């Protein structure tokens, strides 16, 4: 009881904002992340309908799921991260929320692969603002001890986003699909999958409005002698090369396998187990949501407990455990003989799926001073966007089309991509633990 009561006082004494309000702020950013993730992965739920209407191959769908979104998500991420270290993060993030929501709605009006590609590019540009700004804001609202838990709540948005995409999306799409044409009044008449994009896109404007009206820009903390020049950023990288490279590339490779099965799971169940999108989404939605929440909050809690027991590298160490769980269970899930068994393994994979994302962001905060957090968060997001969300879905579709040359081998494609990318990623994270400890030993701004 005494520890929990002391936490807000300790934070206040250290100059951090009221912690009740801080948790409110991170909850609003979590809500924004929910809609960002829905906008990011809803195309996977609608793949079969889009392919039928626009006559697209698995490889083309992989492009729309991945590289179309990821290309500009990554290209814009680094300059936005640089800007977040210097300018008003609240303004940047509000603009981003608005852009990705509007561009998602425009996906519903796409008449070809090319126009859908452009709309997905717009979603990526908007979402490039999310993690650099949010990670920097969290670092200024919470003291170091509380940050893993704060990042856990923030990344819980991916769990809610996934769960709501499948559960809510399955129910809504099932309802919309009961009629060949949906009348949206002034927005026009359109097919169900198109109406789905419009609904989820416009709904994303709600957290943007709440954010701009109720969230305050925090004062910057953990400053380290005003290190802002590119020369100083390069010098910091040279000193922390092993930790940064293994963290960035290793976790990105593991998350690639997550994006592969998140985007192709509905297609897998439809082709292999004859579960339509609505049935799969509704069945997976609730357990997928719950395990995602457990993964997001549990990873931050476990890292904090490990730190209290003296494990200085607890953040990255627990991250590695989550990576191993994701790869092992994710590779086995598609090979199950029945839909119930496959669903069970995918749900169990969800117990670990948010651990890499939560603790990757917390780890950057731990080894980087405030003036560099936006930049190094954005370089990590650059690789996650390019490797994970960009190449993961595309590689899965390409392997199905070109390696196995059989759409019914989607299960083997998912397993192959998971094993190859996951093993490489886990090995890199494990190798980076020593460098991460060395980087932590050089931290001076929180001492």
N, C-alpha and C positions, 0 to 999 in steps of 0.2 A: 504493500500500500504506500509506504514512504517513498519508494522509487518513482512510482507513477505520479505522485503528488509533486515531487521535486522537479520533474522534467520540465514543465512549463516555466517554473521559476528560474531554473538554470538557464533555459533558453533566453528568458527575458533579461537576466543578468548579463548574458553574453551579447546583448544588443539585438537579438532576433525578434521579429514581430510576435504578437500574441499567437500562441500556438493553436488556439481554437480557430482563429481566423486562417492560420496557415493551413490547417487541415481542410478548411472550407475551400481555399484556393486550389489545393491539389485535387480536391474532389471535382471541381469545375473543369480542371484540365483533364482529369480522368474522363469526364463526360464528353469533352471534345475528342479525346482519343477513341472513345466508343464509336462515335460517328465517323471518325477518320478510318477506323478499321472496317466498319461496315462498308463504307464507300470503296475501300481497297479490295475487299474480298467478295462482295456481293456478285461480281461478275462470274465467280466460280459456281455459285448456286444457279445462275442463269445460263450457264454454258450451253446446255443442250438446246434451249430455246433460241439462243443467239445463233448457234451453228445452223439450226434449221432455217432460220429466217434470212441470214446473211450468207449462207452456204460457205462456212469457214472450216478449215482443217484443224486438227489438234494443234499443230505447230502455230497456226495463226491465232488460235485461242490462247496458246501459251504466251504469245507476244502481247496480246491484250491484257492478260492477267498479270504479266510480269514486266517485260522490258518497256512497253509503252508507258506504264506508270513510273517505272524505276529510272528511266533514262534522265528525265528532267528533275525528278526527285533527288537524284544524286548530283546532277550538275548544279542545281540551285542550292543544294544543302550546304556546301562549304562557304560560298559567299554570304549566305544567310547566317551561318554560324559565326562568321567573322563579324557581321553586322550586329548580331545579338550580343557580342562582347562589348559593343560600343554605343548602342542606341536603345531606344525604348522597346523592350521585349513584348510588352503588352500590345502595342500597336502592330508590331510585326505579326504576332500570332493571331490577332483579330482579323487582319487582312488575309492571312493564310486560311483560316477557318472558312471565311466567306468564299474564297476562290475555289477550294476543293469541293464545297457543297454545291455551288452553282455548276461547276464542271461535271459533277456526278449527275445532276439533273439533266444536263445536256446530252449525256450518254443515251438517254431515252429517245433522242431525236436523230441519232446517228443512222444514216442510210447505207453505209458501206463500211468495209474494214478500215479504210483510210480515215473517215470522219470519226469512227469510234476510237481509232488510234489517237487522233488529235484531242478528243475529249479526255481520254485517259491520261494523256500528257499533262493536261490542265490540272487533273486531280493530283498528279505527282508534284507539280510546281507548288500547289497550295500546301500539301502535306510536308513539303521540305521545311516549313517553318516550325513544325510541331515539336520535335524532340530537342533541337538546339535551344529554343526559347524555354521550353518547359523544364529541361534539365538545369538550365542556368537559374531560372526562377526558384525552383525547389532548393537549389544550393543556397539561395539567399533567404529563404523562409525557414529552413530547418538547420539546427546544429548537426555536426557530423554524426553523432550517435543515432539521431533519429532519421537520417536520410535513407538508409536501406528500406525502412518501413514506409517512408513517404513515396519512394520510387515504387514500392510494391503496390500501394494504392493507385498510383498513377498508371502503371502498366496493367493494372486490373482492367483498364479500359479495353485492352485487347481481348480479355476473357469475356467481358460483357459484349464487346463488338462481335466476337465469334458466335457467342450464344444467341444473341439477338438476331444476327444474320440468319442463323439456321432455324432457330425456334420461331421468332417473329416473322422472319422472311419466309419460312416455309408455310406458315399459316396465311400470311398476306398473299403470297404468290399462289397458294392453293385456291384462295378465294378469287383472286383476279383471273386465274386460269380457267375458272368455271364459265367464263364468257370469252368469246373470241376477240372482242373489242371493248376497251375500257374508256368510258367517257369522262374526261377530266375537266369538263366545262371550258373555261377560257384557255386552258392549256392544250386542248385538242383531244381527239379520239386516237387511241393507240393500242397496240397489242399489249398483253399483260406484262411481258418482260420489260417493255419500254416504260410502262406506268410505274413499275417497281423502282427503276432508276430515278424517276421524277420524285416519287414519294421520299425515298431515303435521302436524296440530295437536298431537297427543300427542308426536310426535318433537321438537317445539320446546321441550319442557320440559327436554331434555338440556342445551343450552347455558345455560339459566337456572340449573340445578343447579351446573354447572361454574363459572359466573360467581360465584355467591354464596359458594361454598366456597373459591375460589382467588384472587380478585381483591381487592386492597386499595384503599381510597379514598385517592387521592393528596392531598398538600398543595397548596393553591392557589398559583399563581405569576402573574407579570405583573399584580400588583395596582397600581391607579392611584388612590391616595389614598382607598380605600374608597368609591368611587362606587356607591351602591346605591339611591338614591332615584329615584322616577319622574321628578322634576324634572331630575335629572342625566342620566337616560336620554334624556329629551326634548331636553335641551340638546346632547347628543352627536349625536342625530339631526339637529338643525338645522344643526350644523356639518359633518355628513357626508352631507347629504341626497342629493346627486347620486350619490355612490358607492353608497349603500345602496339607493335606489329602482331605479337601473338594474341593479344586481346582482340584487336580489330579483325584480323583475318580468321582467327580460330572460331570466334563466336559467329561471325558472318557465315562461315561454312556450315555450322550446325543449324543456324536459323534457315539456311537454304532448304534443308530437308523439311522444316516445318512449313514453309511457304509452299513447297511442292504438294504435301498432302492436304493442307488447308484448301488450296485452290482446286485440286483434282478429286477430293474425297467424294463429293456429290456425284461426279461422273463415274467414279469407281463403283459406287454402290448401285448406280443405275445400270451400268454395263454388266457387272459381274454378278450382282445379287438381285437385279430387277426391282430395286427400290427406286421409285420416282423421286424427284427433288423434294416434293412436299413431305412424303413419308420419311425420307432420310432426315430432312431438316428438323422435323418435329421430334423424331425419335432421338436424335443426337443432341438437340438444343439444350435441354435441361441438364443432363449429366456433363455435357461439354462445358457449359457455363460454370457449373459448380467446381469442376476440377481445375478450370482456368483460374477461378478466384483463389482456390487453395494454393495453386502454384504461385500466383503473383504475391499474395500476402504471406504465404508460408516461407518463401525464399528470403524475403526481407527479414522476417522474424528469426529464421534460423541463422542467417548471417550475423545478425546482432548478437544472438546468444553465443555463437562461436567466438565472436570478438571478445565478449565478456569473459570467456574462458581462456583468453590469451592467444588465440589464433589471429595474428596480425593480417594474414592473407585470407581471412574468412570469406570476404566478398567474392573473390575470384575462385576460391576453393569450392564453395557451395555452388557457384556457377558451373564449375566443371562437373560436379555430381549431377546437376540438372541436365547438362549436355549429354552425358553418358546415358541417362534415363530416356531422354528424347530419342536418341539414335537407336538404342536397343529395342525399345517397344515400337517405335515408328517403323522399323524395318520388318518386324514380325506381323504387324497389324494387317497389311494387305494380303498376306499369305494365308489368312484364316479361311477355313472351308465354308463357314456359314456366316450370314450377315450379322447374327447376334455376337458371334465370337470376334469378328472383325471390329464391330462397334465397341465391344468391351476393350479391346486392345487400343483402339484409337482414343477412347476415353481415358484409359490409364496413361497413355502418352501425354494427354493433357495435364496430368499431375505434374509434369516437368516442363511443359512447353513454354511457360512464361519466366522460368528461372533464368535462362540466359539473358533475356531482354531486361528484366528488372536489375540484375546485378551487373550487367555490362554498363548501364548508365550510372549506377552507384560507383562502380570502380573508376570511371573517368573522373568523377567528382573527387574521389579520394586522392588521386595522384596529380591532379591538375589545379593550379591556382585559378581564381575566379576569372581573371582576364583571358584565360585560354580555354575555359570549359566549353564555351560555345563552339570554338573552332575545333577542338579535338572530339567533341560530341558529334559535330557535323562530319568530320572525316570518318568516324565510325559509321554514322548513318549513311554516308556515301557508299561505303562498302556493303552495308546491309541492303541498301537499295539496289546497288548494281549486282552484287553476287546473290543475295538471298531472294529478295522479291523480284529482281529482274531476271536472273538466270534460272532460279529454281523451277518456277512453273513452265518456262520455255523449254528447259532441258528435259523435263518430264514428258511434255508433249512431243518433243523432237525424238526422244528415245522410243516412244511408242510408235511414231510414224516411220522412223528410219532404222532403228536397231532391231526392233521386233517386227516392224511392218505389219502390225496386227492390233487393231483397237482393243481387242479382247485381252491383250497382254498388259493392260494398264497397271495391274497389280505388280507385275514384275518390274515395270518401269519405276514405280514408286519405291519399291524395295532397293533396286539397284542405285538409284539416285541417293537415297537415304544412307546406304552403307558407304558409298564412296565419299560423299561430301562429309558425312558425320564422323567417320574415322579420322579423316584428315583434320577436321576441326577440333575434335577432342584432343588429338595429339599436340596440336599447336597450343591450346589453352593450358594443357599440362606442362608443356615446355616453358610457358611464360610465367609460371608461378614464381620461380626464383627471381626473375627480373621484376615482377610486380612487388615482391617483398623489398627489393633493393630500391625501387622507386618510392615506396612508402617511407623508407628510412631517410630519404632526402627531403621529405615534407617539412617545411618550417612555418608555413603561414597559419597553421592551427595550433601551434605550440606556444 
